[in-house]
Amino acid sequence: MEIQRVILTNFGLFKNLEISLAPTQQNPSNITVFVGKNGAGKSSILTALATSLSWFTARLRTEKGSGNPIPENSILNSANFASIEIEAYDNNHPSENADISQINHQFKWTLAKAEKGRKSPYNSNLNDCTRLANIYRDDLSDNDQTSLPLIAFYPVERVVLDIPLKIRTKHSFKQLDGYDNALNQGVDFRRFFEWFREREDTENESAIPQDFWNEIRPLLQTDSTVWQQLQQLNASAKDRQLTAVRTAISRFMPDLDNLRVRRKPRLYMAIDKNGETLNAAQLSQGEKSLMALVGDIARRLAMLNPALENP
């Protein structure tokens, strides 16, 4: 699934704005970067995309699900209405009829909002949004290992003030939970650390405890057969989602490795930095933010793509 174009009318600072997203005929890249001074409207564009895409993720869950409406304070001053139009392309579902296959891969929907007491010349039209969501729902019904597109929004307000040790709410590890809290404005990364700890608790129930592993390692390394069998047993117990997160963090931040929860002498989240074990709370704000950002994207990719060897 690719977003090809977004058209904003009376949204934020923009009376009319049309943007084609990469790849385009002029730019074969698959990344679009917005550059502008403070107040130029970069965040407004991303907010508009997140608002419109929230309807896709909602209708992927239920056929008549509702996403986020356009906020009234996002309507251009002096305008009676605002609208967001998205054009998307998805070729993961080939049509049996080659003549109409290209048409079936194109999706376009509009989200509109009028000021209170005003009329809008546009109405929301989410038919294609529903059609695209239904295609994925059909695929999930036939195969619960179907891959789903990653959709996530990390606004500038995100912060990592602390690393929580208490889990406020129980988290679910189902595939569609990869969209939980993915498009909310003001999202922080508390959820990532809570998810990591809860997931690691589950992993530890089936894996060899680390403390015990450290004790028996010098005793069994002389017996290669038993040692290999134990290593294979421990590797099979590793959680795929946690493995994806740990791998992604070490790839992006080579000096950091082995994020984990330690319970002695007290409960804390530990990470190895240049070979030294630290409390993750000791990392700089920039390090914590990047670690949480990379980790959260990786966990969502792993949840949404359960059948891929490397999500």
MOSUL-V987365 format. One record per residue. N is the residue number from 1. RES is the residue in one letter. PSI is psi in whole degrees, -180 to 180 (999 if undefined). Layout:
BEGIN
((N;RES;PSI) (N;RES;PSI))
END
This chain:
BEGIN
((1;M;129) (2;E;137) (3;I;118) (4;Q;-35) (5;R;146) (6;V;136) (7;I;121) (8;L;135) (9;T;119) (10;N;35) (11;F;127) (12;G;-123) (13;L;-5) (14;F;123) (15;K;-48) (16;N;124) (17;L;128) (18;E;125) (19;I;128) (20;S;131) (21;L;148) (22;A;149) (23;P;145) (24;T;176) (25;Q;-33) (26;Q;-24) (27;N;106) (28;P;-2) (29;S;163) (30;N;18) (31;I;134) (32;T;129) (33;V;130) (34;F;127) (35;V;132) (36;G;163) (37;K;166) (38;N;133) (39;G;5) (40;A;-18) (41;G;12) (42;K;-47) (43;S;-32) (44;S;-39) (45;I;-46) (46;L;-39) (47;T;-41) (48;A;-43) (49;L;-45) (50;A;-39) (51;T;-46) (52;S;-43) (53;L;-20) (54;S;-25) (55;W;-32) (56;F;-48) (57;T;-34) (58;A;-40) (59;R;-12) (60;L;-32) (61;R;-50) (62;T;147) (63;E;-33) (64;K;28) (65;G;150) (66;S;132) (67;G;-157) (68;N;135) (69;P;163) (70;I;125) (71;P;140) (72;E;-34) (73;N;-2) (74;S;-7) (75;I;131) (76;L;135) (77;N;139) (78;S;-3) (79;A;153) (80;N;-17) (81;F;170) (82;A;153) (83;S;151) (84;I;124) (85;E;133) (86;I;137) (87;E;125) (88;A;158) (89;Y;133) (90;D;111) (91;N;22) (92;N;-1) (93;H;80) (94;P;141) (95;S;149) (96;E;-26) (97;N;108) (98;A;-29) (99;D;-31) (100;I;7) (101;S;-46) (102;Q;-40) (103;I;-41) (104;N;-18) (105;H;-11) (106;Q;137) (107;F;137) (108;K;127) (109;W;157) (110;T;135) (111;L;126) (112;A;155) (113;K;131) (114;A;149) (115;E;152) (116;K;131) (117;G;6) (118;R;163) (119;K;148) (120;S;138) (121;P;-10) (122;Y;144) (123;N;150) (124;S;135) (125;N;104) (126;L;20) (127;N;-45) (128;D;-31) (129;C;-45) (130;T;-40) (131;R;-45) (132;L;-43) (133;A;-39) (134;N;-33) (135;I;-45) (136;Y;-36) (137;R;-38) (138;D;-43) (139;D;-42) (140;L;-34) (141;S;-35) (142;D;-31) (143;N;109) (144;D;2) (145;Q;10) (146;T;139) (147;S;144) (148;L;151) (149;P;144) (150;L;127) (151;I;118) (152;A;150) (153;F;122) (154;Y;94) (155;P;168) (156;V;-20) (157;E;-3) (158;R;142) (159;V;157) (160;V;89) (161;L;-36) (162;D;171) (163;I;107) (164;P;145) (165;L;-19) (166;K;139) (167;I;113) (168;R;-44) (169;T;150) (170;K;136) (171;H;149) (172;S;148) (173;F;19) (174;K;162) (175;Q;-48) (176;L;-14) (177;D;-7) (178;G;-14) (179;Y;-4) (180;D;129) (181;N;24) (182;A;-23) (183;L;13) (184;N;135) (185;Q;142) (186;G;13) (187;V;140) (188;D;-172) (189;F;13) (190;R;-40) (191;R;-36) (192;F;-47) (193;F;-37) (194;E;-45) (195;W;-44) (196;F;-46) (197;R;-44) (198;E;-39) (199;R;-38) (200;E;-35) (201;D;-42) (202;T;-41) (203;E;-41) (204;N;-23) (205;E;-28) (206;S;-10) (207;A;166) (208;I;126) (209;P;141) (210;Q;-42) (211;D;-43) (212;F;-39) (213;W;-43) (214;N;-32) (215;E;-40) (216;I;-16) (217;R;-53) (218;P;-23) (219;L;-31) (220;L;-10) (221;Q;-20) (222;T;-22) (223;D;95) (224;S;-37) (225;T;-51) (226;V;-39) (227;W;-43) (228;Q;-41) (229;Q;-41) (230;L;-40) (231;Q;-42) (232;Q;-40) (233;L;-43) (234;N;-38) (235;A;-39) (236;S;-23) (237;A;-9) (238;K;137) (239;D;128) (240;R;-39) (241;Q;-42) (242;L;-38) (243;T;-42) (244;A;-42) (245;V;-48) (246;R;-41) (247;T;-44) (248;A;-43) (249;I;-44) (250;S;-29) (251;R;-43) (252;F;-31) (253;M;81) (254;P;-22) (255;D;-6) (256;L;142) (257;D;153) (258;N;56) (259;L;132) (260;R;168) (261;V;129) (262;R;142) (263;R;-4) (264;K;140) (265;P;-7) (266;R;169) (267;L;124) (268;Y;163) (269;M;123) (270;A;155) (271;I;147) (272;D;127) (273;K;115) (274;N;39) (275;G;-5) (276;E;132) (277;T;127) (278;L;156) (279;N;128) (280;A;-25) (281;A;-17) (282;Q;-13) (283;L;158) (284;S;163) (285;Q;-39) (286;G;-41) (287;E;-44) (288;K;-41) (289;S;-45) (290;L;-41) (291;M;-44) (292;A;-38) (293;L;-52) (294;V;-44) (295;G;-40) (296;D;-41) (297;I;-43) (298;A;-42) (299;R;-37) (300;R;-41) (301;L;-41) (302;A;-39) (303;M;-39) (304;L;-16) (305;N;66) (306;P;-20) (307;A;-12) (308;L;139) (309;E;-42) (310;N;90) (311;P;999))
END
